[in-house]
Amino acid sequence: MVDDFGRRNVSARCAECQASDSYHDLPEGANDPAQAEPRTRPESATFALPMKRLEVEEHRVASFDDTELAYHVVGEGAPVLLANGLCGSWRAWSHQLEYFRDRYQFVSWDYRGLYRSGRPPDADAVDIADHAEDAIAVMDAAGITSTAIFGWSMGVQVALEIFRRAPDRVRALVLVNGVAGSPWTTAFRSARIGALIPPVLSLLRTVPSLTQAATERFMQMPETVTWAKRVGLAGQTLDEEIFHQLASSFVDLDMDLYLHTLERLGQHDAKDVLETLDVPVLVITGDRDLFTPRAAAEQMVRDVRGAELLVVPGGTHYVAVEYPELVNLRIEKFLRERGYVASAL
């Protein structure tokens, strides 16, 4: 099942959301916004309005190898585990947290050695499999027996690896801007460019201090967002406030460990997991995603029996913070139709 909303429809929806107190949910198969049914919209559901301050609890737990993990909890209701992208924490999901927090309890964790989590005793223990084991430790600490998992970017591979290791603990998967295999094979829609990424990462690891300083300077430059939009790395509707929050988290980041994690990400492959998935799966992508292109998302959907696909026109690798209202509505529909709601659990 594929949803591919036309550009005119998306812009019409966003314009109406900014001008009124209702949003519109397009019926199955509808192409004309005039056919949409008006629904009451919480004030905080649109990215055009400032969100309320999220109350996020931080906890800590020791993982399988005694790595100290920071994990975060917000909301109440049916559990949802957030597997983040490598470039950010739970803050990348701010719009989803605000929209769903009255119905779902979200649990997220910072990857080992990054942000507020401790460095692993073994610096080589940063495989996707290690992150999956961390997720299971967090689930145990949070008292979660089974859960839906939302994964973004690298988190898609982490989510699939969690299913490989503990399929009975996964109830549904929402996979956003990610791939099942090595992302370098599809990055920038060019195998030649992708082949250059591993040696570049190895080179950068030889000068971690310089890489750290350059990254911090680049992420904090006010022109960075404008440049990213101009070259197509980010969409025009990107939530710049969230972007700057994520950029600020790069200060004091362990750059060598970060780059090493990227190296291990490129070596991971969970394509064999796709044919074993027996839970509801929703794949979300943008048609302008240069890192994990639409074709890769479509291939995942073909490989997973009964999987659903949302393609967001104009969306890039950051679709959840570019078109959050559309993404939230589609996730809401998916969870409701697949029975993952508090009243059914």
PAMIMI-972016 format. One record per residue (C-alpha): x, y, z. Coordinates in pm, whole numbers, plus 50000, padded with zeros to 5 digits. Layout:
! PAMIMI-972016
XYZ ...
***
This chain:
! PAMIMI-972016
500005000050000 501565032849887 500595068449975 502155093849741 500495127249803 500775153049523 502705184949590 499545205849548 497775185249814 500605188450067 500925225950023 497165230050045 497055210350368 499865230850525 498325263850418 494975254250568 496625242850891 498355276250934 495225296250861 492605277351060 491995255951367 491425223651176 493445200250960 492195177350686 492605139850660 492415127750301 490225096850261 491775065850106 492325071949736 491325108649745 493335132849531 491435165149590 491805183649922 488165194249880 487185158149954 488965158850287 487095155650613 487775183550867 489035172251205 489825190751524 493545197651547 495455202551872 497215236051867 500635219851900 500235195751608 501445219851341 505065229451289 503955264951212 503085271151577 505425270351879 505235237852074 504665234852445 507695226452652 508125188852667 508665173853010 511255146852950 512575124253225 516155112053203 517185078653353 520355058153340 520985020953304 524024998653260 523954978752937 525214943452874 528884954252888 528414979953166 528195009452926 526165036153105 523235046352889 521085077352923 517475070952829 514535094652819 510815090552885 507925113052786 504155108052762 501785081452885 499995052252726 501095023852499 504905022052474 506875034052171 510655029452155 512485056151955 515615045251770 517225078351681 519335088851390 523035092251458 522875130051423 520515136351711 518705126452026 515005124652111 514785161452012 514585151051647 511185135751732 509845166751910 506835170851684 505875134351720 506335135552099 504115166052126 501395151751904 501215116552053 502295121252416 498735119452555 498305084552405 501765068952396 504735067152628 507925073252433 511255059152544 514475069252370 518145064752447 521405081352343 523705058052153 526715045252345 529525070452373 527425098752229 525525127952377 524595118852737 525515081852729 528875069252850 531715056252635 531775018052608 534634999752781 535614986152441 535715014652187 535124989351907 531774978952056 529715002751844 528154978451597 524454980851519 524134948351714 525564965752021 523014993751988 520244967951960 521404951452281 521414985852444 517814990452333 516814957852498 518544968752820 516605001452809 513334982952750 514044960853052 514864990953269 511695008953157 509514978553224 508564973952858 507634938552761 506804946052397 506554978252200 506174996051870 509465010151743 509955042151546 513345043351374 514875072551187 517945069750961 520445047251143 517605039151380 515925019451100 518794994851103 518804994151482 515064986751483 515494958051238 518374944351446 516184945551757 513604924651575 516284899751471 517314895151833 513964898052012 511054894651767 508574887452044 509224922052190 508324941351874 504664949751802 504984973251503 507654992251310 507635027551170 510785031550958 511625067250856 514315077850608 516355046350638 517535014750465 517974978450564 521494974150425 524574996050411 523475032050347 526615038350142 525335016349858 522425039949793 523685073449926 523395102049678 521945076749432 525495068349325 527495037249410 530675055949314 530055083349567 529065057749829 532335039149775 534245070549872 532585073750213 534515046350403 537985059550310 536895095150388 535705084150733 539015066250793 540905097750694 538815119750923 539505096251215 543205103951184 542505140351277 539595138651523 540345172051693 540395190451362 537235172551249 535555181251577 536435218051552 535355220451188 532085202451256 531205224651551 531985256051353 529955244351054 526925233651259 526835266651449 527095289251144 523795307151076 524285301150703 524365263250744 520595258450721 520355281250419 523165262350248 521595228350329 518285239450179 519955254349873 521795222349779 518845199749857 520085183350177 517115197950367 513685210250261 512365245650271 509915236650551 512635223450785 511995232651149 515085253951202 514655255951579 514965218151611 517885218251367 519785243051584 518995222751897 520465191951732 523455211551604 524245224051953 524505188052074 527665183551863 529585204452114 531865181552319 530885151552103 533425123252095 534135127351724 536385096951690 533715074451838 531065091451626 533025085051306 533765049451414 530025043951467 529445056751113 532015031850985 530245003151158 526895015451031 528185011750676 529114975450746 525704965250876 523164945850672 519694936050787 518114929150449 517694892750552 515454904250838 512874919650605 511384886850486 511004875050846 509004905150967 505564894251084 504484926951247 502844957651090 505394979450909 505085015150782 507945029450576 508175067450537 510485085550299 510855118050108 511195119049733 514215142449770 516125122050029 519715120949903 521025098150180 518395070650173 516545075249842 512945067049766 513945036849558 515535020849865 512335026050066 510255011149788 512524980749779 512074975750153 508304976550111 508474950449833 510534928150062 508154930250360 504804913050332 501964937650393 504224967850447 502855002750384 504675032250230 504315069850260 506275090950013 506335127950101 506855150249796 509545175849869 510685156750176 514385150450233 516225129850494 514535150950762 510925145750662 509685142551023 510755178451093 509875191650747 506305178650720 505525167451077 501775171751051 501505149250748 503875123750901 501975124051231 498615118751064 499915089450861 501505073251166 498295078751361 496265061951086 498705032851071 498705026651445 494925029551467 494225006051175 496794980751296 495314980851647 498254996051831 496245019052056 496005019552433 492405007352440 493314976552236 496404966352434 
***
